[in-house]
C-alpha cells in the first residue's frame, strides 16, 4: 500500500480531504447534513446523522440516544420500546453492523436495550448506510452505522456534567500538549442501584450499567496524525444469588493518518474489540451458567488518492482474526462449550468519479475471503438435527474458505442545482450470524460464524431515488425506492432455544428473505422551526423450510406504514421546544386458527405465519430545553414528556385458552409505558 | 445517611412508577377459521395401549370435542407382535390391555376416513422414585409452594422424561425435560406451584394455580424417547413461538403424537400440614447431594 502511495505521490497536487481535528465545545453539525450537500452526495441510501439535532429530540427517560434518534429516519424502525436494536429496510437488527471508530460493537444496549451503549456526549457524528454501502465497508447485509467520536479540544480544558433520571455522566477534554496532543474522556453510570443497596430488602440485587470513552489525538508532525480511541461499556443485572446477566463491549483502536503528498494519504488502523455475555441462573435445583464472546483483532489500511478534482480513488485491505464462543455452559454437572476461530480478509477499491458536470459515480468492488479455521469440531448434521459425522481439524488449518465478490455502485445525476436523481446497486455479505429466540436483541442471543454448514449471508439491493431542494434550501424533499433479497438467513428450528444443544448448527435452519419499499422525507432546514416528516411504505417477507408450509410469509419486522414527524422550535435565546410523533402499522403476528387437546392440556394450531396485525403503534413526545449562557459556564435543563396522550402501545400479545368463558379464548395485550416524564441537568465549563 | 434513608422509599416509588408503568388489557382478535384437523394421541406403556382421536375446534369454541370412533388402529412391535385396538364408546378412546416392553420399538398406524397416519416410538425403562413431596421455599422474599421429586434411572446416557401433575383429575402442570448434567442415580424434578400470597388472596383469576387443602394430586413420571421429547418440547414452546410443533406422524396431515414410554404414578392428597419448610435453606431442598 505504501509502495503504491509512493508511485502515486509523483502526480500533480490538488486539494484533499482535511484531517479531522474537532476542537470546539460547540455541538457539531455534520457538514453534509446541509441540503445542498445532500443533493451532491453520490451515495444513495445514506443518512448523515446530526448528533446536535438528535440531542434536541425528546426521548424516553430523557436519555439522549443516537440509536433512538436514527429510528426517526425513513426506512429505520425500532425493535420495541425497550430495545436498542434497529431494523433497516426490512432487515433485522442482527443484520446491522455498528462501528465505533472502526471497532465492531455488539448488542449495543444498556438495561436490556432501554437505551444504547453510546454516550451522546462523546459522539461527533455518524453515517447510516441503509444497505447501499461503499466498498470500503462490509460485514452487514442490512446496514452499517459508522459512528465517530469527538477529538479533545486542542486549546483549552472543558468539563461537562449531566445528571438525569437514570444515570449521570461526566466528560472532560483539553490539550495535554498544546496543538499537539489532546484528550477527551467521558463516563456514564446509572445510579439506581445505589438506592437499592441502601435498602434492607433489595440490597443484594444488582442493577447498573456504565460506559467509559477515552480518545487521544496526537499531531506527530505536519503529515502525521494519530488517534487512540478506547471504549468500555458494561451492564450488570442480578437478582440476589439466583440470576445474573452481564454483558460488555470493549474496544481499542489506534489510527495513523499519514499525508504522503498533498493528494495521497493513508490511514492505518489497528483494531481490537471484545464482546462478552454472561448469564446464570441458580434456582430450584437448576444451576445454569452460560458465557459467550466475540473478539476481533484486525488491521485496516486504506489509501486515498485524488489525482484530479474529478477522481477520488480509495483502495484498502483489512485482515481480521475472529474468535467466537457461541456458548460455554454449565448445566448442573454438565460442562460444554463451542468456540471457533476464523480469519477474514478483504480488499477493496472504490472510485468516486465526476463523469460529467451533472453526473457523479461511486463504483467499487470488494473481495471478501472468509476462512474457517480448525481447532474445534465441525459436523455433518442430519435432517432431524442429530450429528451424522464429526470432523476434527488441527488448530489453524483452513477448514473452508468463502470468496465473495461484492460490486457496489451509486450514481448521482444532477437535474439542476436543486434536484438530483440517484440510483444504486450493492451486493453485501455477512459471516457473523446472531441467532435470536426473541424478536429483539438480548444478552443470551447466541452468535455463530459461517462454517462448513452455515453459509455466508448475502444480500442484493437495488435502489432509486430523487431529491429536490426548494426555497434556497429552506426545504428539501427526497424519495427513495428499494428492492432487496437476502440469502442464508438463519433462525432456530421450531421448538429449539439457545440452550437446546451446544452445537448450534443442530438447532438452526437457513432460509431467505426479500424486502421492498418506498421512503419519503420532507425536511424544513431553516428558521426558528426546523424538523422533518418521514414516511416509509414497506414490505418484508421470509421463506424458511419447515415454516408456513415452505411458502413465503410476512416477516415479523414488516410494517406497512411508518411515519415520523419531528419538530424543533427555537422559542427564544434560552428556550428550545421540540416534539416528535411516530406511527407504525402494527407488528405482523401469528394467531391461531384452531385449538386442540393433547396430554390433558389445550394447544393452538397456527395455519399461517404472521398473518395478523397487532394494533398500530404511536406516541407523541414533547421536550423543552432551557439554556443559561453565563460567562464561565453554560447550563441546561432538559424536560421531556414521553407518550403525552398516554397511549398504551402493544409490547406483547398473549393468547390463552379459557373454556370457562363463552369466547373460549382470551387475548391479552401488555404495554410497557404510559406517559413518562423526564428531567436532566447539564453544566459545561 | 439517615436523612437519605427517609427519601429512599420516595425515590424507589418514583423509579417503580416510571419503570413499571406497564398495563395489561384484553383485546379482540378476529381469528381465521380452518377446516377441522384430526388430532391423534397414542401411547404404549407398561400399563397398556391407548389411542384417542379427536378433531380440532374453533379458537372461540369453549366445548371440548369428543373422541372419534370408526378408525382402524393397529400397534405393531419390533418383536413382530401386533395389536388392533378396540374403540371404547364410554371413554371415546381405542384401548388394549397388552402392555409395552422396554427395549421394543412400536409403530402406530391409524386409518380414518380413507386417510392413513403412522408414527414410531421406542419404549425405555422407567424411573425409580425415591422421595417426593410438597414443601415451602423462598424466592425473592416470597414463600412458594414447591413440589419436588427425586428419582433415578439406570442408564448413563441422557434420559428424557416428562412429568404430568394432575389436580383433581385435571392437568395442573407438565414439562418435558432431559437429565443433562445430572447423575442418573439422582435426578430432581421440581414443580413451582404457587406463592403463599396467591393462596391467601385467593383471587378468582389465580384459582387454576392455587392448590387447596384436600386436593387430590396425581404425579406421573414418563420415561420417553428422544422423538417424543423433541415433539413435547416443541409443543410446549408453541404458545411462545406461535409455531406448530413438529410433525410426529407420517402420512396425511394430522396433529398429535405417539409415545411408547414407561410410566410411574404417585398419588397424594395436598395438605399444608404435610409440607416441609425449606424457606430458610435456599437451594438445599430435601438435602439432595448432587
Interface residues (C-beta under 8 A of the other chain):
Chain A: X61 X165 X192 X195 X198 X199 X201 X239 X240 X241 X242 X282 X283 X284 X285 X286 X330 X331 X332 X333 X334 X384 X437 X494 X495 X496 X497 X500 X547 X589 X590 X591 X592 X593 X594 X595 X596 X597 X598 X599 X600 X601 X603 X604 X605 X606 X607 X608 X609 X611 X612 X615 X648 X651 X653 X654 X655 X656 X658 X659 X660 X661 X662 X663 X664 X665 X666 X667 X668 X669 X670 X671 X672 X673 X674 X676
Chain B: X4 X5 X8 X11 X12 X15 X18 X21 X22 X23 X24 X25 X26 X27 X28 X29 X30 X31 X32 X33 X34 X36 X37 X39 X41 X54 X55 X56 X57 X58 X59 X60 X61 X62 X63 X64 X65 X137 X139 X140 X141 X146 X148 X164 X166 X170 X171 X174 X180 X181 X182 X183 X188 X190 X192 X230 X232 X233 X234 X235 X236 X237 X238 X239 X241 X242 X243 X244 X245 X246 X255 X256 X257 X282 X283 X285 X288 X290
